[in-house]
Amino acid sequence: MPRTMRTAIPAAMAGIAGAALSFAAAAQELSADAITQAISAVNTEAIIANKEATRNWPTHGLDYEETRHSKLDGINTENVSKLALAWSAGLDSRRGVEATPIVVDGVMYVTASWSIVHAFNAVTGEKLWEYDPEVPKDYAYKGCCDVINRGVAVYEGKVFVASYDGFLHAIDAATGAQAWKIDTIENREMSYTITGAPRVYKGKVMIGNAGAEYGVRGYITAYDATSGEQQWRWYSVPGDPSKPFEDDSMKAAAETWDPAGKWWEAGGGGTMWDSMAFDPELDLMYVGTGNGSPWNRNLRSPAGGDNLYLASVVALNPDTGEYVCHHQETPGDNWDYTSTQHIILADLEIEGEARKVWLHAPKNGFFYVVDRTNCDFISAEKFVEVNWATGYDEEGRPIEVDGARSRTEPWETIPSAYGAHNWHPMSFNPQTGLVYIPAQGVPLVQQHNPDWQLNTHVPGAAMSNLGWNLGYLFNTVAPTATPFGHLLAWDPVNQKEVWRANYVSPWNGGTLTTAGGLVFQGTADGRFVAYDAKSGEMLWQTPVGSGVVAAPSTWEKDGVQYVTVAVGWGGVYGQMQRATEKTGPGRVYTFMLDGKGEMPEMVEREPATLVAGVPYNPEDIGPGAALYVSSCLFCHGVPGVNNGGNIPNLGFSSADTLNNAAELLLTGAFVEGGMPTFEGKLTEDEVKKIVAFIQGTADAVRPK
């Protein structure tokens, strides 16, 4: 869709801002005044100027294009073997840590679980302050995928964090004192959460939300960075068609939905819970949208339809929130194929023509190259095994296989809802021309649930007792695919794999690439690794005491390059599964050449023993299994099959815990740890049946 170019950011202003950052960097003491001076100099022009040398890491993806490519080369392929710990510090967290550390002129900001912000002296590791947004622990069950947070934004003296319970907080960068706090949730009767990192474009703090598994209507909002005043809001799906539409984009979207499904009652979904990017030259921002609510299109839009703007990348005017154009990657999403995965902006030569593009590897298994000036489709190719579509036609629509939308038969869709690539950030190195993707596969079978009703507990329907609205049953037959995880180096011009590094498990961390010819990534089995960006040869690795899901950042202070990664196993897969016996709590690690820091002690998990001796009626196992699936499955996993992720597997509980399960579950004994109370959701008799399933399954899998 053609559009008129608006005024770009003046280059002269970028130069002035760069000088301001350099002046702040000269400060020798990390005093409150020095911090204020440094962070006050961070604005749109300064973030643009930082791209020239990338000495700081001032925004989530390093630059507005979200390349995660650093131009620092002090650490390189020749000397990375000398990389060693400079310092590490605890984050007081035993749940998932997904944040990319933000570093400006020697001060670091990183979040841990429960949206708690930690500020450090980036060179020494000294804790400067901590900000706790005080998320109520009984709010945890309203999110699908752990009580995580992906980081902060900094801008003109403030640190911005969006808390899990849906508030946007502005914090004084030097003191950690709250400047203002805004409620971003428009309907608190629905289970909205926020897990993503804010971005600040042209003085506006951009933030979306999550919750499409439960039933919400997705939107993204811009707030004034100084005052917190709302500037605009754009919805990703239309509301009740009996009411006026907010804008023309919603009117157009409504034509692609079937009102017989009353999608607006479940919200429709389309939550924008992670990815954003900004092109200052085109003056456009881009945001990835999520899955439908419920997942099953046969239920939310029975006559079909593309269901705009689900599973799309959308270009918006950052000043007004006005819709400009979009590309929908999965029309009529039916599989939780979100397009909320990391978006990268790049300038590539394709078939002899210079093109301004966005690069995208969403859940559905295809790598997209799309013209970012007008959202025109260029190409899409499989980067993992895919069985729901054979490819894309010239118009950019998928060529679906027969049966991919079966209303009756179970379907092992590949990739599954866990995604071929999930939220873990990828990176783009213009020197190698390669994108580095945390690719994966987690097997899952889904089947149409004819008994689904909105906000209704149906035993056997996954997590429906806690408000999930999916419209599917899962693993009614056993999956046949094999789980995998690998780091994939992908050529976006020729749309082909160049190299890969295989791992023992899915759910490995985000990537960073540098002008030193390196790619850094943390792994599910508890390592931090550096590879040769061209060849994929592993050049260095170190244990870090826990599985890594977050992406690293790199930065320079006083001529010394550092690499930092936040560590803490978790997320939707990490709640249930793990790939290491190390169980260290959340921690941030900073490395430098010839570092002299002492690695912390690695904590081993206690040996797990299957629960035994709890009396039960074998006839309760079947009903108990259905209740377990609807109340416990996506947190605790299958009893006894895996020894748990960052949430315990109940097959390895103590007998006392199961014998007292009714009292514990119905009184909210574990609420402070994030587990909901089941008072009013389960009866004592139903808890007894769940216990029968747990003990019966433990007995069934116990080695004979």
N, C-alpha and C positions, 0 to 999 in steps of 0.2 A: 504494500500500500504506500504510494508516494506521500511525502510530507514536506513541509517547508522547514528548512534549517533555521534554528534559532541561534542567538549570539553565543559564541564559545567563550570559555574562561580566558581572559587576556594573559598572554605569556609574560608580560611585564610584572603582573601581580604575582605570578608563580615565582619569579626571581626574587621579589621582595620577601615573600614568605620563606623561601629557601634560606635567605640570609638570616632571617629571624631564628630559624631552627639551628643554624650553625652557631649563632651567638649564644643560644641557650646551651648548646653542647659544650661550650668552652668553660662552663661553670664547673669548678672543681669539687664543690660540696653539694651533696644532694639534700639541701635544706628545703624547708617548706617553700621558701621564696624561689629556689631554683626549680622546684617541681611546678609551681604556679607559672613561672616564666616559660618553662618548656611546653606545658600542655596548653597554655593560653595561646601559644604560637601555632597550634595545630588547627588548621581550618581547611577549607576546600582547596585553596591555592597551595598551601603547604603540603598537603597530601599529594597533589599533582607534582610539585617540585621534588618531593622525596623519591619519585620514581627514577630520577636521573642517576642516583647513586645508591638508593635504598639502604641508607645507613640506619634508619629507623624502621619499625614495623608499626605504622600509625593507624592502620585500619584492618579489618578482619582478614581480607585476602591479600594484604600487603599494599596493593594499589587498587584504584577504583575498578580496574579491569579484572581484578581477582585472579591474577596469574599465579600468585605465590612463587614467582621467580625473582630471586634476589640477585643483584648485580655484584654482590660482594664475592671476592675470590681469594680472600686470605686463607680460608680453609678450602683445599682443592684435592684433586685426585692424587697429587704427589705427596701431600703431607697429612691427609685425613687419618692415617694410621696413628698419628700422634694425638688425636683428639682424646681428651680426658675430662673428667668432671671438674668443673669450677666450683659449683655449690649445688646443693639441693635443699628443699624446704618442704615440710608437710603442709597439706591442705585440709587437714582435719575432716576427711571425707572417706566413707567406705562405699559410696555409690559411684555412678559413672562420672568421669571427668572428660568433657568433650571440647574444652575451650582452646582456641588459639591464643597464646600470650601476645598481648599488645605491649610494645616497648618503644618509648620515646626518650631520648637523651638520658638513658641510664635509669629510668623508672619503668617498672613492669606492672601490668595489671592482668590478672588471670582469675577466672571464676572456677568454682568447684560445684558439687551438687548442692541442691537447695538454693542455687543462684547467689551464693555467697562470694563476694569480691575480695580478693587479696591483692594488696599493693606491696611490692618489694623494691629494694635497691637492686637493680638488675645485675650489677657487677659483683656485689658481695652476698646477696641473698638475704640481707637484713629485712625483716618484716617492718613495713612502714605503718600500715593500718589494715583493718579488716572491716568490711561493711556487710552486715547481715540484714537482708530485706525481710526477715522474719516470716517466711512462707509457712502458713499453718500446716503442720504435719498431716492433718487429716484431709488435706487437699491432694495428697499424692495420688490417690486412686483415679483422679480425674484425667490423668495422662497415661498414654499407652506404653511409654518407652523410657521409663526411668526418670528420676527427679534431676535431670541434667540441665546444663546451660552451656551454650557454645561461645560465650565470651562477651566482651564489652566493646563499646565505641568510646573514643576520646575526641573532644572538640572544644576549643576555646575555654580551657580551664576546667572542663567538667568530664566526668566519667559516666557513661550511660549503661545501665544494665536493665534488661527486661526480665522480671522475676517470673518464676514458674506459675504463680497465681495470677498473672496477667497485668501487673502494674509496671509502668516504666519509671525508673528511678534515675534522677540526676544527682551526682555526688561531686563534691568538691575534690578535685584531683590531688590536692596537697594534704588535706586533713581527713578525708573520708566522711565528712559531714554531709547529710542530705541537703540538697538545694531545693528540690521539688520532687513530687511523686504524683503520677497520673494513672487513673484506672483506665486501661485500654479496652476493657471488655464491655460490650454493649448489652449483653444479655447473660446475666449470671445464673439464670436457670439452666443454661447449657454448660457442658464440661469443656470450657476453653482453658488452654494452658499456653504458655510461651516458653520455648526452649532455645530459640535462635538468637544470634547476636544482632544488635541493632547496627545500622549503617547511618552515617550522617552525610547528606548531600546538600550542598548550598545552604547550610544552616538549618536543615530539617532532619530530625531523627526519624528514620523509617523503621517500622516494626510490624510484623504480621502476627500470626498465632497458629495454634495447633488444636486438634480435637475432632477431626473428621471421622475417626473411628467411633466416636460417641454420637455424633449428630450435631453439627454446627454449620454456620454459614461463614465461609472464609472472607477475610478482608485484610487490607494493609492500610496503615494510617501513618501520616506524617505529622510530627509535632515540632513546634518551634524550639530550637535547642536552648534558647535563652530563658524562655518563660514556661515552656511545656504546653502552650496553647495549641489545640488541634488545628492543623492547617487544611488537611483534606483527608478523605477516606475513599478507597476504591474497593468494591466488592468483586469477587471472582465468579460468583454465580448469581443468577437473578433471585429475587425474593418472591413473595406471594404475588402472582400475576393479577389478583383482584385489586391490588394497590398500585399507585403510580411507581414507575421504575425510576431509579436514582439518576440514570443517564442513558444515552443512546446505546452504549455498550451492553447494558443490562436488557434493554428492549430487544436487541439483536440476539442476545444469548437465550432469552426465553423461547424463541422460535425453535431452538434445538433441544428442548426438553418436552416430555409428555406430561401434561398436567394431571393425567389420570393417576400418576404415581404420587402426587402431592409432595414433590421433592422438598418444598419449603418447610414442611413440618419437621423433617430431619435435617434441615439446614442446607442440604445439597453438597456440602463439603468444600473442596477447592482451597483448603487452608494454605496460606503462604508462610510456612514455618521455618524456612532456612535461607534459600539462595536469593541473592540480589547482586547486581553489578551496575556500574554507571559509566556512561561515555560522556565526558565533559564537552567534547567537540560536537557531537550530535545533540547534546543536551537531552539525552534519553536515559532513563533507568530501566532495568530489566528485572523481572521477578518470576520465579518458578512457582507454579500452583500445584496443589495436591490432588488427592484421590476424591472420588465421589462418596457421598454419605446418604444411604449405606453404600458399601463397596459394590454391591450387586446391581448393575444397571437394570436388570430385568424387574427389579422391585422399585427402584426410584424413578424409572422412566420406561414403563413397560413397552411402549411402541418404538423404543430405540431413540436415535438421535445422538448427535455429537456431544451434547451436554457441555457447551461452552461455559466457562473457560477452564474446565478441569484439565489436569495433566498437560499444561501448556507453559510456554515461556511468553510473557506479555511485556510489551514495551509501553511505558507510561511517561507522561510529562512530569518531571520531578517537582515542578513549581505548583502544579494544579492537581495532579493525580489523574489527569485526563488520559483515557485509553488512546493509544496511537496505533498499535498493530499487535499481532500475536502469531505464534505457530503452535498448533495443538499436536503434540507428539503421539498421544494415545486417544483418538476420538472415542467418545462413549466409554471411557475407562471402566473396566469390569474386573480389574485384578489388583487394585491398589498400586497401580503404576504411576506413582507421583512423579512430577517433573520438578520437585523441590531440590534436586541435587545441584551441586556446585556449577555455576555458570561462569565461563571464562570468555572474555572479549579478546579478539586477536585480529591482526591484519595479515592475511595470507594471499599468496599467489596461487590461484586455482585456474587451471587450463589457460595459463598465460595472462590472466586478468587479476589485478589487485582487487581483493575483496575485503570489506570490513564485515567480520562474522562474529557470531557467538558459537562457542563449542560446548557441547552438552552430552553427558553420558548418564541418562536417568535410569530409573529402576528397570525399564522394559527391555534393556539389553541392546539397544541400538545407539550408536554414536552419531550425533547430529552436527552438521555444519549448516548454519542458517545465516542469511544476510541480515546484519543487525540494523541496516539503514531502513529496511522496509519489511522485515520478517519473511522474506521470500525463502523458500526451501531450496537448498543446494544439494545436500546428500545425507544419507543415513545408512549405516552398515552395522551388522552385528559385531559386537566386541566380545561376546560370550555365546554359548549355545542358547538358541531361542527356538521355542516350538509353537508360539502363539501366532506368529506371522512369518512369512517367507522373505519379506523385504518391504520396500516403499516404492510407490509409483512416482511418476514425474511430477505429480502435483503435491507430493509429500504426504500421501495417505498410506497407511499400512495395508499390506495385502495379507489379510487374516486367513488362517487355515480353518478348514471345516471342524466344527466342534469346539472351537476356542471359547465360545459363549454358551456351552451346553446348559440347558435348563434342568436336566435330570441327572446325567451321568457325572460321576466324579472326574475331575480333570487335574492332572499333575502339570500345572502351568510352569513353564520354564522361560524366564526366571520366575521365581516365586514372589510373593509379596515382600519378602525381605530385600529383594532387588538384586540386580546384577552389579549395581553400584548404589550404595545408600548415601547417607549424608556426608560421609568421610571425604574431606576435600581432595580434589585432584589438583594438579599443577601443570603449567605449560612453560617449556623452555624454548625461547625463540632461537637459541643457538643450535640446538639439536633438531628443532621442529617437532618435538614429541610432547604428547600429553601423558602424564603419569597417573594412572587410575587404580584405586584400590578395588579391584574386581572380585566378585564372589558368587557363590551359589549356595542356597539353603533350601533343601527340598521341602515341598509342601503340596498337599492335595486339597483342592477346594471343591465344594459341591453346593448347588443351589439349595437354600433352606426354605421350603414351602411354608414353614410355620413361623417365619419371622414376622414380628410386629414391633413397631417402634417402641423403644423403652420398655420392653417386656422381657422378663426373665424366662428363658426357655432352657431347661437343663439340656446339656449337649451343645448348645450354641455358645461359642467361645466368649467368655467374660461378659455374657449378657446380664449376669447378676450384678455387675458393676457399671452397667450403662452402655456397654459396647453395642453398636448397631451395624453389623457387617452384612447380614443377609446370606451368610455362607456357613456351612459345616466344614470342618477340616480333618484331613487324614482319616476319612471314613474307610479308605483302603490305604495300605502302606505305600509311601513314596518309593520310587525305584532309583532316583538320581542320587549321586554321591556329592556330599558337601565339599566345597573347595574355597580357597582364597588365594589370590595371587596379585602381585604388583604388575600392572600391564603398561608397557611403553607403547603408545599408539601414535601412528602417523595420521594426522587429521586431513592432510591434503590427499594422500593416496588411500586413505581409509583402510589401513591394515596394521596388524600387529608387527612390532619390530623385535621386542624381546619381552620376556616375563620372568619373574622370580616367584616360585611356588612356595606356599606356606602350608602349615599343618591344619589350618582352620580358616573359616570365614571371619569377617569382622575385624580386619586389620585397619590401622590408623590412616589418617590423611597424609598427604605428601607435600614436600617442599623441594624445589630444585634451585640450583645456584649457578652463577657464572664460573664457579670453581669446578664445573663439570660433574656435579654431584646430585643425587636424589636421596633425601632422607625420609624414612618412614618407621613408625613404631609398629609392632606386631602383636597379634593376639596371644602369642606364647611368651610375651614379656621381654622383648628385645627392642632396642633402638638401633637402626641399621643405616649405613650409607652405601650407596651403589654408584658405580660409574654410569653417568647419565646416558652415554652413547652405547655402551656394551651390555649393561646390566650386571657387570661383575661386582660381587660384594667386596667392598674395600675395608669395612670396619663395622663392628657391632659391639654392643654392651648390654648386659642385663639391667632392667629397670624395676624389677620387683612386682610387676603386675602387667596384665594385658594392656596394650595401648590402643586407644581409639581416636584420640585427638590428633590434630595436625601440628607439626612444629613450626617455629618461626626462627629467623636469624637476624642479627643486628650487629652494629658496630659501636664501640665506645672507646675513645682515645686511641684509635687506630687498631684496636683488637676486635676480631670477629668472634661472636658467640653464637651458639645454637641452643635453643630452649624448647623443651617439650613438656607438656603437662600429662601426667600419667594417672590413670584410674579406670579400671575395667567396668564396663556397664553398657547401657543402652538396651534396646528391646531384645537383642540376641544375648547380650552379656548379662542380662538379669538371670537367664536360665542356663546358659552354657558357658564353658570356659575351656582354655587350651593350655593352662599352666597351673602348677601346684603352688605357685607363689601368690600370695594374697595381700601384698603390701597395700596400705591405705593410700589415698590420693596424694600425689607428690609432684612437685615441679623440679625438673633437672635442667641445669645449664652447663654446657660444655664449651671448652676452648682448647686450643693447642697447648699441650704440656700442662694441662690443668692439674692442680694439686689438691683438689677436694677429695674427701674420703667418702666412698660410696656407702650409703646407709645399709644397715643389715637387711637382708632379704628375709621376709617372713614366710614360712611354709604353712600351708593349710594343715589343720589337724587331721589325722587319719579319719576317714569316714567309715562308719559301720552301718549297714542296713538295719533299720529298726526291727525289733523282734519282740514277740511276747504280748502284743496288744490284742485282747480278745475281740472277735468280730463275728458277725453272721455272714457266711459266704453269699447268702442271697442278697446282701446289701451291696455287694461289690459293683454290680451293674448300675443300679441307680446312683450309687456313690460316684462312679466314674462320670456320669452325666453332670452331676452337681459340681464335681471337681473341675471339669472343663469349663463350666459356666461361671466359676468363682475364683479359680486358682491358677489355671494352666499357664497363662502367658506371663506370670510372675515366677512361679515355682517350678515350671517344667514338669516332665513326666516323672513320677516318683521312682527313684532308684535307678533310672536309666543314665543320668548324668549327675555328677556330684555338685550340681548347682553352679550358678554364676555368682553375681554379687548379692543374690537373694538365695537363702538356703533351699536345697531340694528336700522336700518333706519326707522322701523315702529314707533319709538319713537323720530324721528327727530322733530324739530320745523317746523311750516308751512313756515317760512321764508327760512329755509334751502332748502326745496323742491321747493319752488317757484323760488329760485335762483340756482337750481341744475345745469343747463347748464353752467352758468358762473363759478361756483365752480369747476365742473368736467373738463371742457375743458381748464381751465387756470392753473391747477396744484396748486390750493389754499391750498390743504392739503398734499402736497409732504413732507413737513418737519415732518409730523406725520407718514410718511411711505406709504401714499396712492399715487398711480400713477396718473399722468395726463392722461385723456382720449382724449386729442387732437389727432385727426387722427384715433382714435379707435371708437368713437361714434359721431354721428351728433346731433344737437340740437333737431331734431325731435325724434331721438332714445332716448335721455335723457328724453324727454317729455313722451314717452311710459313707460320708467322705473319708472318715478314718478307716472304715472297712476297705475302701478302695486303696488307700495308701498302704495299709499293712498287707492287704492281699497282693498288691503289685510287688511290694518288697519281697514277700515270700515267693512269688513266682519267678523273680529274676535272681534270687539268691543262688549262688553256685551250689550245686548238689554234691 
